[in-house]
Amino acid sequence: MADETIKTVWELLWDYDPNGLVVARASDLIISIVNPAFCQMFAVEADYAIGRSLDDVLGNADDFRHVLDKQEVIHGKHVHYPHRNLHVSKHIFPIHEHASVAAIFVDVTTELDRARLLQRLKQETLRNVSEVVDKHMKAAQEIASLLGETTAETKVTLLKLIEAMKDDRIDDAD
């Protein structure tokens, strides 16, 4: 009874896991089991996927071959599936006891979209700040130019006044 309960719990976890899960035979990469999240990610029915090659469903199963050939686990490799506009972080590992290979696909599309949006907002903000600074610099230059002109005019007028006053003093001395 305990084994049956454990199996039921694992089946529930499999069915409700939000990550795409797939298991294929190591010998030919034919899919033996998928979970609903995998089917949703790749827009396939389980009945269609099971019995098909990973190449048919994913478009490319080279990472699975690499795992089997090199006996290396792939942890968190980011892959884009353009036909689904799907970005995933995938984890692929062999299951030697069952002569299989399994993968977990974590959908990171939303996070990447948010990061791209944030990047665009940052760039737009920097552009706006740069424009404001440019406008302030232009205004400051215009103000400085006007101040320079009026200062020069004031100096000329003061010099004329000083000269006129000097002339008056000379005339008084006569």
C-alpha positions, 0 to 999 in steps of 0.5 A: 500500500505504501508503494502505491501511495508513493507512486500516486504522489510521484504521478501527481508531482509529475503531472503538476510540475510547471517544468517540462519533463521528458524521458527518452530511450538512450538507444534511439532517443524515442520519447517514452514519457512527457508531462503536461507542462512539456506538452504545453511548452512545445504545443504537442499532445502526449499521444503525439510526442510519445513514440516520436524522436526528440529530434521530431518534437524539439527540432534538435536533440544534439544536447541529449546525444552529448549527454549520452556520448560524454556521460556529462550532465547539462545543467541550466543551458539556455536555449531558444526555440524560436518556433514557440518563442520559448526560452528555456533553461534545460537540464539533461541527465542520463538515467542508467538504470532505465537506459534512458535520458531525461530532461527538465525544461524550465521556462524562462521566457517571462524572466527574459522578457522582463529583463529586456523590458527593463533594459529598454527602459534603462536605455530610454531613461539614459537617452532622456537624461542625456537630452535634458542635460543637452537642453540645459547645457544649451540654455546655459550657453545662451544665458552665458552668451547674453550675460557676456553681451550685456556685460560687454555693453555695460563695460563700454558704457561705463568706459564712456562714462569714465571718459566723459567724467575725465573730460569734465574734470579736465574742463574744470581744471582749465 
